[in-house]
Every structure is written in C-alpha cells, then in structure tokens.
Amino acid sequence: MIRLYPSNKTEHLAVVISEIMKATPLSAPFSNEVILIQSHGMGTWLQQEISRNLGIAAMIECTMPASFIWQLSQILMPNDPHIPLFEKNNLRWQILERLPEKLLDPQYKVLTDYIDALSSSKPAHDEPESSEQILFELSDVLADLFDAYQNYRPDWIAAWERGESISAESLNGDSLSALETWQADLWRSLYPGSELGARNHRAILLSKLLERLTHCSGDLQARLPERVFIFGLSALPPQWLPILTVLSRYCDVHFMIQ
C-alpha cells in the first residue's frame, strides 16, 4: 500500500518515520529498514534524528533511489544481470574515448566551437594539458546528460536506437535538430562492440524490472523489503513511479513529502 505523509518541515517527517518504526517493528529482527534519500548527507542526518527520537538507530539502510532500483533488479532478475556500462562513472570514459574522432565530424561543430572558445582563454603554454582537461570535463558533462536522458527521456533514447529523430515531431524542430543530430550519433556510437538492440542500459532495465515485478512469484516476493520509505525527494524520474506503485502491492511504500 502507498501511504503519503506531507509536511513543511523535514524534522516532522523524521518524527513520523521514527513513530512508524516504533509502532510497527519489522517482523524479522535482522531485516533492514529501507529509506530512499536524495543525498548521503541527508541519510546521515536522518539516522541521527531517528536515534534521537528512539534512543537508537540500527539496521537502517539509507540508499539512493538508483541503488535501490539496482538492488531490486538483482533480486528479481538474477539471470539477467545489468552490467552498468551506461552508468555515469563508466559512460564518461567511453565518451572520452570516442570524442577525439567524433569532433572531426562537421555535425559536431557545436562542440568544437565550444572547445575552441575554452582553449583560446587558456595560456598558450598550457594548451596541450588544457585541451585534455577540457575533453575530460566535457565527457563528464555529456555522461551526466545521457544519464538524465535514461531517467527522464527514455523515449528519446529508444527513438535514437531505432534510427529515428525526435526533432521532426517538435515545434522547434530546426533548432532542436542541430543539437539532436550529434547527440544521437554519439549515443549510438558508444560501445561499438554491442548491438543497439542488445544494450541493457537503465531505460531497458527499468522496463524489464516493471514487467518482472508485475508478475512476481511468491518466492521472489519473500525477498522484497517489508516496507520502503521515500524521504524528502524533490523529484523522481517518471519511470520509477510505476515500479514503486507495483512494489506497493507487496509491501508498504511510505512517501515522506515536503
């Protein structure tokens, strides 16, 4: 069941979590309480608040939503492992490897102009090192961009992998096309050894996870957490909401909304 707890103070939400834990302890004494948080600092603060309210805070797992989704996929799809090639920390290195060749392509003029503008602002004797640094920083930014697309624009990624364009359907098609062309090409060029249809990135993983969770067997249900708290998140990717909704069939999902 999904339960909503709105409040304009984070401290009040921490009290609500503490009271729920106190009133209805988990059935298994060595099970972890699962709390999805927006930052590790928030998790540390929340555990301190729970300790202050209850006298102790133990067996509490404060985790980021993406990590929780990854754990769910491991439980529900043990034979379909998700290799995190398309997670940001790995993706930026693949982008860095592909960029020098791609920047020779005229459709990447937006990026080359950007790099040239940054390079011209550096001292001449620092040019080789600064160029490498700019490429690395740009790769990190693009990895973050593609990471956001996997969360919030999975339909764009699916269209690119089918060889389709999203700008054709946009009211600002011309201006969007200039930006989309090189982004779609760069995305398709990543990990050339893996076929586009066989990629197991997050957008595909979430679709598989939702299907598996919808038809979850009794044995797998027993491995799911007894309850989940979502604490103080300002936003959730649209793809995650159906997963949490289906998860609420098997356990209580508590949304602490500020």
C-alpha angles and dihedrals in degrees: 000000000000116000124188125207114183122191138155092221126065090208090061091053090052089054090051091053090048092051093048091051090048096046097043113025117193114271093236112058094211096048118113124241106233118217123176111212136179097231140010090243089058089051092053092048092048093052089051090052092049089049090051092050098042102026092244140038115203138149091023117143112199106188140166115256093244091054091050092052089050091052091050091052090052091052097045100034107034091151094049102057119193110226104203096226091133096048113113099252092055097033096061092061092051090049090049089053093050101040102077091058094040094052089067088065113094091225088068092062091119090061096042091051089050093050092046091051092052093043093052090057092058125086112266094240090056095051100108094047094040092051091054091046092050091050091050093048091047090050089052091051092048091048088054089049093051089045089056091048090055089055103037106018107036088143089063092052091047090051092049092050089052089052092249130133127232094197092071089069095045126098087224093047098147096051092041093048093062090057097037098052097067094035092054091046092049092048093050091047095057116109095003090192092068123072117240092237093051098052114124100199124151097273090057093040092056092050091051092044093053091051093049093046091050090057098035116163123226093253092055092044089060089059095054120099115270091232139353130211121205104201127196099328111163093202142004127202110255091239092061097056096069089049092053090044093054091042088058088068088071104032141011114275112198117198112201102197125191 
